[in-house]
Amino acid sequence: MEKSNKFKLFIGLAYLILISLFLFFFFSKFSIQELTSYEFIRENRLYFAELKNSNLLFISIIFLVLTVVWCFPLLGFGSPIALIGGFIFGKWIGTLLVVIGLSIGATLLYVFGNYFLKDLIREKFLNKYQKLETKFKKSEFIYLLFYRMVGGIPWQLQCLLPTLFDVKLKNYFFSTLIGVVPGAFLITSIGSGLEKIIDQNSEVPGITQIIFSPDIYIPLVAFFSLILVSIFLRKIFYKN
């Protein structure tokens, strides 16, 4: 038990060091003012567009790897990476890359949690989510799929909770792969819409111009509709 605690402490410290180093090198290269500057965003849009057009396969692989790393070990959630994916690659290729990257990252996080965090997760969350065990035993893949689609739990915890129920790795991966598609597609569509607006405007566009652009408000309305449907389904799914 003492060795296990020491190992968990080591993992925690290693994670904090990794995050600290990443933030240090990132902000030593870019300032907050630059990152929030419209000119900076527009210039880098052109850079990534040229890079994508010259070598789509290479930049796609790099983005896919970064998406996996964003999910594990950086424990990032899907929305920011989906916006970036849509902004750089458009809604179709962006969705494909984001979905595959998040699925691989989530699966690696699940494997890690299964080996090193299972006791901690059981101690903290078993009583609260034990009612889900019966559902998973009935049809593991189907309920994992609904579990991914309805959400309602922070992404990182959502990736780790299935360790309570010893779900099969294959079912975990494919249910994640399918379950995150609706949300990922809508968010990458918004990112793609933002890229088009920036391409068409040399000056900062007004908020109304952004919101009432069909490339923005259609996926935005669909996204909020998805949230409302998810809230309704959540009440059924997590019901005792």
N, C-alpha and C positions, 0 to 999 in steps of 0.2 A: 504493500500500500504506500509506503514511504517513497519507494522508487517511482511508483506511478505518479505521485504528487510532484516529485522533483521533475519528472519528465514533462508533466503538464505546465509546470512553472517555466521550464526551459522553452517549451513551444510558445508560451505566452510572451516571454521576453524576446524571443527570436522574431515573433510577429511584430511587436512594437518597434524593434530595431529596424526591421524591413520597411515598415510604414514610414518611420522617421527619416530613413535614408532617401526613400522615394520622394517624400515631400520636400526634403532639403534640396535635392538635386533639381527637382521640378521648379521650385520657386527661386532657385539661384539662376535659372535660365529665363523664367518668365515672371514678371511682376503682376500683381493683382490689377493694376491699371491697364496693362497690356491685354490681359485675358478678358477684361470687360470692355475693351475698346472695339467699336464697330469696324474701324479700319483694320485692326489686327485680325478679326474674324474673317473679314472679306478677303484680305490678302492670303490668309491660310486656306480659305475655301478654294481659291485659284490654285494654290500650291498642291493641295490634295487632289483637285480635279485633274491637273496635269500629270501627277504621279499615278493616279488611277488609270488614266487613259493610256499612259505609256507602258504600264506593267500591272494590269488588273490582278493577275494571279498572285504576284508577289505581295502587293499591298493587302490583298484579301487574306493571305496566310498570316501576315503580321497582325492584322486587326483581329483575326480569329484567336491567335495566341494571346494577344493582350486582353481579349474578352474573357478567356479562360482564367488568366491571371487575376483580372479584376474581380472575378467571382471567387476564385480560390488561388492564392491565399489571402488576397486583399479584402475579401468579404464584402465586395461591392454589390449593389442591387441592380436590377435590370434597366430601369428607366433612363439613367444618364447614358449608358453605353448604347441603348437602342436609339436615342436621339442622335448621338454621334454617328452611329451606323447608317441611319437614314440620311443624315446630312452629307456624309461622304459618298455612300454607295447608292442612294436612292432606296425606295421602299422595298423593292423585290429582293435584290442582292443583299441589302442591309438586313432585312428580316431573316433571310437564310443564314447569314453569318452570325447574327446575334443569337438566334435560336440554337444553333449548333454549339456556339461558344458557351452560352449560359448552361446548356444541358451538360456539356463536358465538365465545366467548372463546378456545377451543382453536384454532379456524380462524384467528382474527386472530393468535394467537401463532405459528402455522405460517407464515402469510404474512410476518410480521415476521422470523422465523428464516430463511426462504427468501431474503429480500433482504439481511439484514444479518449473519446469524450462520452462514451455510452453510459458509464456509471453516473457521471455528473448530470447528463440529460435525464436519466431515469429518476434521479433524486429530485431534480427541480421541476420536471414537467409530467411525470407519469400520472400522478393523481388528476391533474387538470385535463389531460388528453387521453386517458385510459379508455374512454367511451369510443374512441376511434378504432381501437383494436378489433372490436367485433366487426366493424365495417370492412376493414382491410382483410380480415380472414374470409369474408364472404366472397369477395372478388378483388384481389389485390390490385391488379392493373387498373380496373375501372374506377375504383375508389381513389387510387393514387392520381388518376387523370382528373377526376372531379376536385380532388384536394388541391392540385396545381391550378386548376382553372378558377376556383372560387376565391383562393387566397385568404385574406383576412388575418394573416400572420406575417410578421416581418420575414423577408426573403431568406435571410441567413438561418433563422429558426425553422422556417418551412423546409429548408434543405436537410436539417438535422433531425427533426422530429421522427421521421420514418425509421430511425435507428431503434426506436422503442418497439417497433413491430417486426423487426428482422425481415424487411421486404427484400425481394430478390433484386439484384443489381440491374438485370435486364429490364424488369418491370419499372424500376425507378428511372432509368435513363429514358426509355421510350415514352413513359407517361409525362416526364418533364419536357421532352422534345415536342410532343403534341400539345401539352397543356399550356405552354407559354406562348404559343403561336398567336392567339388573338390579341393579347396585350402588346406583344412585341411588334406585330404588324402595324397596329394603330399608332404606336409611339414612333416607330421608324417613319411612318407616313408623315407625321408632324415634323420630324427632323428633315425629311426630304422637302416638305413644303417650305420650311424656313430657309433651306438652301436656295430654292427658287426665288423667294422674295429678296434675299440678299443679292442674288445674281442680277435681279432686275432693278435694284435701287443702289445707286452710288452713295446716296445719303441715307441716314438712319430713317427707316420708315416709321410712320405713326402706329400707335397701338391698334387703332381701328383698322388701318390698312392690313395689319398682320392678321388680326382676329377674323376679319370678314373676307379674307382670301379663301377661296374654295379648298385650296391645298391645306389649309389649317383648320377651318371650322368644321369641315366634314369629318375628318378623323377625330377632331376634338369632341364633337357631339357623339360620335360613335364610341369614343373612349369612355365618356361619362355615362353613356347608356350601358356600356359593359360593366362599369362599376356598380350601377344600380341593380343590374341583373345579378351580379356577383353577391351583393349584399343580401338579396332575396334568397339566392341559393345557399348562401352561407348559413342562414337561419335554419334551413332544412338539414344541411349536411352536418352541422355541429350540434344539432338537436339531440338531447338525450334519448 
